[in-house]
Amino acid sequence: KMLSRIIRQFSTKVSLIPGDGIGPEVADSVIKIFDAAQAPVTWESLEIFNHSSTTSDIINYSALDAIKESKVGLKGPTTTPIGGGHTSINVLLRKQLDLYANVRPCKSVPNISKLYPNVNLVTIRENTEGEYSGKEH
């Protein structure tokens, strides 16, 4: 019990956007993994979708402000409209948070059989222009 209090006291606040569809289930699993690892994290669950009928904005700006304040966020899967509807929440978050690059390291795990045994690379994808900008061409 004392360890739990110490972990909470020195933990990092993470803004959690569970998402929709399978997102909440994925987010719950991630929380369980962090808890099992006794990771020093305090979760702040946020609803990023604006369900208010008083505005056409789909983004909840108070949730966005909370993410900016914590400086750490984890987003579960969200529905991305294809060919119409509203702008993707993913695109809006990239633009609002200036998430210019998607950086994905990939490294082989030791003692696991694999086709390519010595992989060690990083893929960098630009997020705010081109195909991932949300602009129709």
Beta strands, then each sheet from edge to edge (+ up, - down):
strand 1: 12-17
strand 2: 41-45
strand 3: 73-75
strand 4: 101-107
strand 5: 120-126
sheet 1: 2+ 1+ 3+
sheet 2: 4+ 5-
end
